[in-house]
């Protein structure tokens, strides 16, 4: 409840400007953002996510040295905009997730993941399904070029399979559904397995693939 959260976060009730140490100020902003996220106060969450980005911009040397952490915070700002449904403001932010030759391989991999995910979600949330589909070949190519972990691959694959399903491109979606089902991160997650197996069953039914449908139903019942 809010009362419990207020008690847990009571030490954050001070004014932002009273925090003198730069690092303490960053931790303060992040804690306040987390607090408002738990309360689902997305307007305040966006405010503190922006304060965090402003902090990084105030200390460019630290930003360059810890660019991966900056990208994580920048991704959180984009997510906050999604939660507020501030879609008209997102393209300007998304344009900043551009891979440059100046970046090292780790940063390029992080940029690839965040850029692919947020651009995909932006297109899906604004019903630009054809634009979203146009992103898929580059995402699939990026899987072979960049170093992204299984959880990140799962997140992208799940959103791509959902994209094809909601746009009724069932044939294109089945390989991505199978990627989700075969991803080792989902093997012990029955909720994910059941949800995406159901999408596969519906897709096979819509395609009239009766034999495959029967095999899938038997696998599901086991």
Secondary structure by P-SEA (a helix, b strand, c coil): caaaaaaaaccccccccccccaaaaaaaaaaaaaaaaaacaaaaaaaaaaaaaaaaaacaaaaaaaaaaaaaaaaaaaaaaaaaccccccaaaaaaccccccccaaaaaaaaaaaaaaaaaaaaaacaaaaaaaaaaaaaaaaacccccaaaaaaaaaaaaaaaaaacccccaaaaaaaaaacccccccaaaaaaaaaaaaaaaaaacaaaaaaaaaaaaac
